[in-house]
Amino acid sequence: PDRPHEGPWEVCQSWHRCGGWGYYREEKFLDNATVLSRLARIRAAGGNYLLNIGPKPDGELPDAAYESLGQLAAWMASNGPAIKDTVAGPWPARCSLPVTRRRGVWYVHVLQNHTGPIVLHNVPEPAAVSLLRTHDQIACTHGDQTLPISLAGNKRR
């Protein structure tokens, strides 16, 4: 999605690269950067993301699935507030990156492959800007309803 949708909606997708909903002998899954990018975009557009993993013939999940799920769980442990119980943000109208909102807090999702500037337009001056994962304060200069955010490369992960 590239914009918010009206009403409830959901994207149902297989984690397997072949796109099917059943078992595949080859354990080729979408990488977590792709999954997280899609999750951020879908939540920023107000949707739900249903990600399926087809079990092996014995009913167990493939080993690669457990590894990926562990990595996603670690990411959610520090970034979950930007995903859970959020609503669509003003994306793309006021920011070129996905934005989710919850209780007056805006979460800008700096996707792994994003290298350009981070700029929010038509926004009031925020009380604070911080990195959710570490709670580090980010120095910003708000002016003319525009908020450019500078985030060093080592903070973008």
C-alpha positions in Angstrom: 0.0 0.0 0.0 1.1 3.5 -0.6 -1.6 5.3 1.3 -4.2 4.7 4.0 -7.3 2.8 3.1 -10.9 3.3 4.4 -12.2 0.7 6.8 -10.6 -2.5 8.1 -8.3 -4.4 5.7 -5.6 -7.0 5.7 -2.7 -8.3 3.7 -2.4 -12.1 3.8 1.0 -13.3 2.6 3.1 -16.4 2.7 6.5 -16.0 4.3 7.8 -18.5 1.8 9.4 -17.0 -1.3 7.4 -19.3 -3.5 4.2 -17.6 -2.3 2.3 -20.7 -1.4 0.5 -21.5 1.8 1.6 -25.1 2.2 4.8 -27.0 2.7 7.8 -26.5 0.4 10.9 -28.7 0.7 13.2 -25.7 0.1 13.2 -23.4 3.1 13.4 -20.1 1.3 11.7 -17.4 3.3 11.5 -13.7 2.7 14.2 -11.9 4.6 13.3 -10.0 7.7 14.1 -6.6 6.2 11.4 -7.2 3.6 8.9 -8.5 6.2 9.5 -5.5 8.5 9.3 -3.0 5.6 5.9 -4.5 4.6 4.7 -4.6 8.1 5.6 -0.9 8.6 3.9 0.1 5.3 0.8 -1.9 6.0 0.4 -0.6 9.6 1.1 3.0 8.4 -1.8 2.6 5.9 -4.1 1.2 8.7 -4.0 -2.5 7.8 -3.3 -5.8 9.4 -0.5 -8.1 8.2 -1.2 -11.8 8.3 2.0 -13.7 7.6 1.7 -17.4 7.0 4.3 -20.1 7.5 3.5 -23.5 6.0 4.4 -26.4 8.3 6.5 -29.4 7.3 4.6 -32.7 6.7 5.1 -33.7 10.3 3.3 -30.5 11.5 6.5 -28.8 12.8 7.7 -25.5 11.4 10.9 -25.4 9.4 14.1 -24.6 11.3 14.6 -21.4 9.3 11.2 -20.2 10.4 12.2 -20.4 14.1 15.4 -18.4 13.4 13.5 -15.7 11.6 10.7 -15.6 14.2 13.3 -15.2 16.9 14.8 -12.2 15.1 11.3 -10.7 14.6 10.5 -11.2 18.2 13.7 -9.4 19.2 12.8 -6.5 16.9 9.2 -6.3 18.3 10.6 -6.3 21.9 12.0 -2.9 21.3 9.9 -1.6 18.4 6.5 -3.1 19.2 4.9 0.2 20.4 5.3 1.6 16.9 3.3 -1.4 15.5 0.8 -2.7 18.2 -2.4 -0.7 18.8 -1.5 2.0 16.3 -3.5 3.8 13.7 -2.5 5.0 10.3 -0.3 8.1 10.2 -0.1 11.0 7.8 1.8 9.0 5.2 2.6 9.8 2.4 1.0 13.2 2.6 3.3 14.6 5.3 6.3 12.2 5.3 8.0 10.1 2.7 8.4 7.3 5.2 5.6 5.2 6.8 4.2 6.8 10.0 2.0 5.2 12.6 0.4 6.9 15.6 -0.7 6.0 19.1 -1.9 8.3 21.9 -0.4 11.5 20.4 2.9 9.9 19.6 4.1 9.6 15.9 6.3 6.8 14.9 8.3 7.3 11.7 9.5 4.0 10.4 13.0 4.4 8.9 13.2 1.4 6.7 16.4 -0.5 6.4 17.0 0.4 2.7 16.2 4.1 3.3 19.2 6.4 2.8 17.7 9.8 2.0 16.6 12.6 4.3 13.8 12.1 6.9 11.5 15.1 6.7 8.0 15.6 8.1 5.9 18.4 6.6 3.0 20.4 8.1 3.7 19.3 11.6 3.7 21.1 14.9 6.9 21.3 17.0 7.2 18.0 18.9 8.0 17.9 22.6 10.8 15.5 21.9 12.2 13.2 19.1 13.8 10.0 20.2 14.9 6.6 18.8 12.4 4.1 20.0 14.9 1.2 20.2 17.4 3.0 22.4 15.4 6.0 23.7 18.3 8.2 22.6 17.2 11.8 22.0 17.6 13.0 18.4 18.5 16.7 17.9 16.1 18.4 15.5 15.3 21.9 14.4 11.7 22.5 13.7 10.9 25.5 11.5 8.1 26.6 9.2 6.0 23.5 10.1 8.8 21.3 8.8 10.8 18.8 10.9 14.0 17.4 9.3 15.4 14.6 11.3 19.1 13.6 10.9 19.8 10.0 11.9 23.4 8.7 11.7 24.0 5.5 9.7 24.8 3.5 12.8 21.3 4.4 14.3 19.5 3.1 11.1 19.1 -0.5 11.8 
